[in-house]
């Protein structure tokens, strides 16, 4: 965000708020969930010792946390605090 503001010379909140589109939040959600789900699967496998259980936990977690992250990201995009 800071580098983008410097490059594009953004100076106010309204310009910054419009730069983060919902599609960007979706792509960020998916990329983060891939990392998070691999982590969850590995931890589940270590704890349970069962690959099938680990992948089951990872599959459920993938969907729920991606949805939660999307709404969390959109909410934070509307909060002015910490933005210039």
N, C-alpha and C positions, 0 to 999 in steps of 0.2 A: 504494500500500500504506500509506504513512504517513497520508495523508488518511483512508483507510478506517478505520485503527486509531483515529484521533482521533474521527471521527464515530461509530463504533460502540463506542468505548471498549474496544477489545480490549487486553488486558494480558498475554496469554501466548501462547507459541508454538503450543500445541494449538488455540486458537481461530483463530489466523491461518492455520495449516496447512489447516484445514477450509474456509476461505473461498475458496480457489482450487480450483475443481472442474475435472475433465478437459475438460468442454465449453468452459469459458473458455479453456483452453489451445488447443483446436482453433480457436476463433474468432480468437484472437490469432495463431495460426500462419497462418491463411488471410489475414488482413489484412496481416501482415508480408510474406508471400510475394508478394502482389500488388505491393507496393512494390518488393520485391527483384527480382521477375521483370521488371518494366518496366525497371528499371535494367540488368539483365543483357541484355535484348533490345537496349536502346539501345547499350550498350557493344559487344555482339557485332556490331551493324549498323555501328558506326563502324569497328571493326577489320576486319571481313570485307568490308564494302560490299554485303553480300547480305542482303536482308530475309528471304528464305526460311530461310537458315542461322541468322539471328538468332532467328527464331521457333522453329526446331527446338531450338536450344540453350536458349532460355527455357522451352520446354515440358518438356524433360527436367529442367531445374533446378527447375522449379516443384514437381514431385512429390517429388523426392528431398530437397530442402531443407525442405519442409513436414513430412515425416516425421521428419527429423533434428531439426528445431526442436521438434516436439511432445515427443519423448523427452528432449531437452535441458531443456525447460521443466519437465517432470514430475520429472526428476532434481533440478533446482535447487529445486523446491518442497519436496522432502524434506530439504534441507540446512538445518540450524538456523543456520549462520553468517550473521551480518548481520541476523537477524530479532530482534525484541524479543518 
